[in-house]
């Protein structure tokens, strides 16, 4: 953190243990200040709910500079379990050979990982030691969720959907594997030691079920705050165990939470409030082989895809399904959907397409 003109390093707060970058879906990185207590609390909680044992073995297919990848390293080493270290990817034949030879028991991935696993015919793989699949890093499509939950139940494995953020060290929520098929699309309940609540636009807590609100998390793994410059490294705890996630969610009558979109991922389409996450999910369910993303601004919903031939049908399908007028839906073919290291779409990099029309 030294600039060319600095002669002395910036002072560090005694509680500061780690700085992690986070960009979410905006593409604008920030440094999250994580404390020793944050790391210890979240590590213990994950070991608890995943029941990680000394004989378990995970593989490093996720980068360690990503909170999900780092949490795997922390939890397995802390539990006395093993790690299979590799730089091979899912697309390498050697990766799957390593999975078998080293008897890997746990495989983790983000939504994009699971999209690739399905295309790679993962369900045909012979992996006798594998007992747990975990997923985090964004919402998995209900169709993929159902497919992997069904496979896990049929083969005697566990499929665990999780929810987290760098601002909460790693994990905030999890869906117990025995509930995975019954609650497709849900991210579950708060991890041990944490709790959720939903708040409305006025900040009041929502007590009734099936009402959408912003998800707020409380727990000892809520991090200290952000660092945007060197002086911020001396700051203490600015969040005090409370984190406003920016995610909109709903809680069902059984207490399970489902993320329905980002607070900022909504548009007004000719006066009608439109959820971009829902629009994107509708298209992914219908065009599950296509790479696509939805973005835009008020009165302009843009569909981006690498499949140019499918774009007219995508537009027609979305208009018919949602009732949106076709004049408000625009399409653009792109060479690739921009993603960050964790597989999340970098929507900010798509903005120049619709800003050009101003």
C-alpha positions in Angstrom: 0.0 0.0 0.0 2.9 2.4 -0.6 2.8 5.0 -3.3 5.9 6.3 -5.0 5.8 9.4 -2.7 5.4 7.5 0.6 8.4 7.1 2.9 6.5 5.3 5.7 3.9 2.6 5.6 0.4 3.3 6.7 -0.5 2.3 10.2 -2.6 -0.8 10.6 -5.4 -1.3 13.1 -4.6 -4.1 15.6 -7.7 -6.1 14.6 -6.9 -6.0 10.8 -5.9 -9.4 9.6 -6.6 -9.4 5.8 -7.7 -7.2 2.9 -9.8 -8.8 0.2 -11.0 -7.3 -3.0 -14.6 -7.4 -4.0 -16.4 -6.1 -7.0 -19.7 -7.9 -6.9 -21.5 -7.3 -10.2 -20.4 -3.7 -10.7 -16.8 -4.2 -11.7 -15.6 -1.5 -9.2 -13.2 -3.2 -6.8 -13.0 -2.3 -3.1 -10.8 -3.6 -0.3 -12.7 -5.3 2.5 -11.1 -5.1 5.9 -11.4 -8.5 7.6 -10.4 -9.0 11.3 -8.9 -12.0 13.0 -12.2 -12.6 14.8 -14.1 -12.5 11.5 -11.9 -15.2 10.0 -12.0 -17.4 13.1 -15.8 -17.1 13.6 -16.6 -17.8 9.9 -14.2 -20.7 9.7 -15.6 -22.4 12.8 -19.2 -21.9 11.5 -18.5 -23.4 8.1 -16.8 -26.4 9.6 -19.8 -26.8 11.9 -22.6 -26.8 9.2 -20.6 -28.7 6.6 -19.4 -31.2 9.2 -15.9 -31.2 7.7 -13.9 -34.1 9.1 -10.1 -34.8 9.3 -10.5 -37.5 6.6 -12.1 -35.1 4.1 -10.2 -33.8 1.1 -11.0 -30.7 -1.0 -9.4 -29.5 -4.3 -8.3 -26.0 -5.1 -10.2 -25.3 -8.3 -11.3 -21.9 -7.0 -8.6 -19.1 -6.7 -7.4 -18.4 -3.2 -7.6 -14.6 -3.8 -11.4 -15.1 -3.9 -13.2 -15.3 -0.6 -14.9 -18.6 -1.5 -11.6 -20.2 -2.5 -9.8 -18.9 0.6 -12.6 -20.1 2.9 -12.1 -23.7 1.6 -8.4 -23.5 2.4 -9.1 -22.0 5.9 -11.8 -24.5 6.8 -10.1 -27.7 5.6 -6.8 -26.9 7.2 -8.4 -25.7 10.4 -10.4 -29.0 10.6 -7.2 -31.0 10.1 -8.5 -32.2 6.7 -6.5 -32.3 3.4 -6.2 -30.1 0.3 -5.3 -31.3 -3.2 -3.5 -28.3 -4.7 -3.7 -27.9 -8.5 -3.7 -25.3 -11.2 -5.7 -27.5 -13.6 -9.2 -26.5 -14.6 -12.4 -28.4 -15.1 -11.6 -28.5 -18.8 -8.4 -30.5 -18.2 -8.6 -34.3 -18.4 -5.9 -34.3 -15.7 -8.2 -32.5 -13.3 -10.7 -35.4 -13.2 -7.9 -37.9 -13.1 -6.5 -36.1 -10.0 -10.0 -36.1 -8.4 -10.1 -39.9 -8.7 -6.4 -40.6 -7.8 -6.4 -38.3 -4.7 -9.9 -39.4 -3.7 -11.3 -35.9 -3.4 -14.4 -35.8 -1.2 -15.6 -32.2 -1.8 -15.9 -30.1 -5.0 -17.0 -26.4 -4.9 -18.1 -24.0 -7.5 -19.8 -20.8 -8.5 -22.9 -20.8 -10.7 -20.8 -20.6 -13.8 -18.9 -23.7 -12.6 -22.1 -25.6 -12.4 -23.2 -24.5 -15.9 -19.9 -25.9 -17.2 -20.2 -29.1 -15.2 -23.5 -29.8 -16.8 -22.1 -29.2 -20.3 -19.1 -31.4 -19.4 -21.5 -34.2 -18.6 -20.4 -34.3 -15.0 -23.2 -36.7 -14.0 -21.5 -39.4 -16.0 -18.2 -39.0 -14.1 -17.0 -41.9 -12.0 -15.9 -40.2 -8.7 -16.5 -42.7 -6.0 -14.9 -40.7 -3.2 -16.8 -37.5 -3.9 -19.5 -37.0 -1.2 -20.2 -33.2 -1.1 -20.8 -30.5 -3.7 -21.0 -26.9 -2.5 -22.1 -23.8 -4.4 -21.8 -20.1 -3.7 -20.8 -16.9 -5.5 -24.2 -16.0 -6.8 -27.6 -17.5 -7.3 -27.8 -20.8 -9.1 -30.6 -21.1 -11.6 -33.5 -23.2 -10.2 -33.1 -25.6 -13.1 -29.5 -26.3 -12.3 -30.2 -26.4 -8.6 -32.9 -29.1 -9.2 -30.6 -31.1 -11.5 -27.7 -31.3 -9.0 -30.0 -31.8 -6.0 -31.7 -34.7 -7.8 -28.3 -36.2 -8.7 -27.1 -35.9 -5.1 -30.1 -37.6 -3.7 -30.0 -40.4 -6.3 -26.3 -41.1 -5.7 -26.2 -40.6 -1.9 -24.2 -37.4 -2.0 -24.9 -34.0 -0.5 -25.5 -30.8 -2.5 -25.1 -27.6 -0.4 -26.2 -24.2 -1.7 -24.6 -21.4 0.2 -24.8 -17.6 0.3 -22.0 -15.1 1.2 -19.9 -12.1 0.5 -16.5 -10.7 1.2 -18.1 -8.2 3.5 -19.2 -11.1 5.7 -15.8 -12.8 5.5 -17.2 -15.6 3.4 -20.5 -17.3 4.3 -23.8 -15.9 5.6 -26.4 -18.6 4.6 -26.7 -22.2 3.7 -29.4 -24.6 2.6 -29.2 -27.9 4.5 -28.7 -30.7 1.9 -31.8 -32.6 3.0 -33.9 -29.5 2.1 -32.3 -28.9 -1.3 -34.9 -30.7 -3.4 -37.9 -29.2 -1.5 -36.6 -25.6 -1.6 -35.2 -25.3 -5.1 -34.0 -21.7 -5.7 -33.7 -20.9 -2.0 -30.3 -20.1 -0.4 -31.6 -21.3 3.0 -31.1 -20.1 6.5 -28.4 -18.2 8.4 -25.2 -20.0 9.3 -24.5 -21.0 12.9 -23.8 -17.9 14.9 -25.6 -15.5 12.5 -29.1 -14.3 11.8 -31.1 -12.6 9.0 -33.8 -10.1 8.9 -35.7 -8.4 6.1 -36.3 -4.7 6.1 -38.6 -2.6 3.9 -37.9 0.7 2.2 -38.4 2.7 5.4 -36.0 0.4 7.3 -38.7 -1.3 9.3 -38.3 -5.1 10.0 -40.6 -7.3 7.9 -42.2 -9.9 10.2 -44.6 -11.7 7.8 -43.6 -14.3 5.3 -43.6 -14.0 1.5 -42.9 -10.3 1.5 -39.9 -9.0 -0.4 -37.4 -6.8 1.5 -33.7 -6.0 1.7 -31.7 -8.8 3.4 -29.7 -7.7 6.5 -27.2 -10.1 8.2 -25.9 -10.0 11.8 -23.0 -12.1 13.0 -19.4 -12.0 14.3 -18.1 -12.6 10.7 -19.4 -9.2 9.5 -16.2 -7.4 8.6 -14.8 -4.1 9.8 -15.7 -2.0 6.7 -14.0 -1.0 3.4 -10.6 0.5 2.7 -10.5 3.0 -0.2 -7.1 4.5 0.7 -4.1 3.8 2.9 -5.4 5.9 5.8 -8.5 3.6 6.1 -6.2 0.7 7.2 -6.1 2.3 10.7 -9.9 2.3 11.1 -11.6 0.0 13.5 -15.0 -1.7 13.3 -17.5 0.4 11.3 -20.2 -2.2 10.8 -20.5 -3.5 14.4 -21.8 -6.9 13.3 -24.5 -5.7 10.9 -24.3 -5.9 7.1 -26.9 -4.5 4.7 -26.4 -6.9 1.8 -28.1 -5.0 -1.0 -29.9 -8.2 -2.0 -33.7 -8.3 -2.1 -35.1 -11.5 -0.7 -38.2 -13.2 0.5 -38.7 -15.6 3.5 -41.2 -18.4 3.3 -43.4 -19.8 6.0 -40.8 -22.3 7.0 -38.1 -19.7 7.5 -36.1 -20.3 4.3 -34.8 -17.3 2.4 -34.7 -16.9 -1.4 -32.7 -14.1 -3.1 -34.9 -12.4 -5.8 -32.5 -9.8 -7.1 -30.2 -6.9 -6.3 -31.6 -3.7 -5.0 -30.0 -1.9 -7.9 -30.9 -4.5 -10.5 -34.4 -3.1 -11.1 -35.6 -1.0 -14.0 -38.8 0.9 -14.6 -40.2 -0.3 -18.0 -42.9 2.2 -19.0 -43.8 2.6 -15.4 -43.7 -1.1 -14.5 -41.0 -2.2 -12.0 -38.9 -4.9 -13.7 -36.4 -7.3 -12.0 -33.4 -7.9 -14.3 -32.5 -11.0 -12.4 -35.9 -12.5 -13.1 -35.7 -11.6 -16.7 -32.3 -13.2 -17.0 -33.5 -16.3 -15.3 -36.5 -16.7 -17.5 -34.2 -16.6 -20.6 -31.7 -19.0 -19.1 -34.4 -21.5 -18.4 -35.6 -21.4 -22.0 -32.2 -21.0 -23.7 -30.0 -23.0 -21.3 -27.3 -23.6 -23.9 -26.7 -19.9 -24.5 -24.4 -17.5 -22.8 -26.5 -14.4 -21.9 -27.0 -11.5 -19.6 -29.6 -8.8 -19.1 -28.9 -5.2 -18.2 -30.1 -1.7 -19.2 -31.8 1.4 -18.0 -35.3 2.7 -17.5 -37.5 1.9 -20.6 -34.6 -0.1 -22.2 -34.0 -3.7 -21.2 -31.0 -5.1 -23.1 -30.4 -8.8 -23.8 -26.7 -9.7 -24.5 -25.8 -13.0 -25.8 -23.0 -14.8 -27.7 -25.7 -16.6 -29.8 -26.7 -14.0 -32.4 -29.1 -16.4 -34.1 -31.1 -16.9 -30.9 -31.5 -13.2 -30.0 -34.7 -12.5 -31.9 -36.4 -15.5 -30.3 -35.0 -14.4 -26.9 -36.6 -11.0 -27.4 -39.9 -12.4 -28.5 -40.0 -15.0 -25.6 -39.2 -12.4 -23.0 -41.9 -10.0 -24.3 -44.5 -12.7 -24.3 -43.6 -14.1 -20.9 -43.3 -10.8 -19.0 -45.8 -8.7 -20.9 -43.2 -6.1 -21.6 -43.7 -4.2 -24.9 -41.2 -5.4 -27.5 -40.1 -1.8 -28.3 -38.5 -1.6 -24.9 -36.4 -4.7 -25.4 -33.1 -4.5 -27.3 -30.6 -7.1 -28.2 -26.8 -7.2 -28.7 -24.5 -10.0 -29.8 -21.2 -10.0 -27.9 -18.1 -12.2 -28.3 -18.2 -13.1 -24.6 -20.2 -12.3 -21.5 -17.7 -10.4 -19.3 -17.0 -12.1 -16.0 -14.8 -11.6 -13.0 -12.5 -14.3 -11.5 -15.3 -15.8 -9.6 -17.6 -16.2 -12.7 -19.9 -13.3 -11.9 -21.1 -11.2 -14.8 -19.4 -7.7 -14.9 -22.5 -5.8 -15.9 -20.7 -2.5 -15.9 -18.7 -3.5 -18.9 -21.9 -3.8 -20.9 -23.1 -0.3 -20.1 -21.3 1.3 -23.1 -23.7 -0.5 -25.5 -26.7 1.4 -24.2 -24.9 4.6 -23.3 -24.1 5.1 -27.0 -27.8 5.4 -27.7 -28.2 8.5 -25.4 
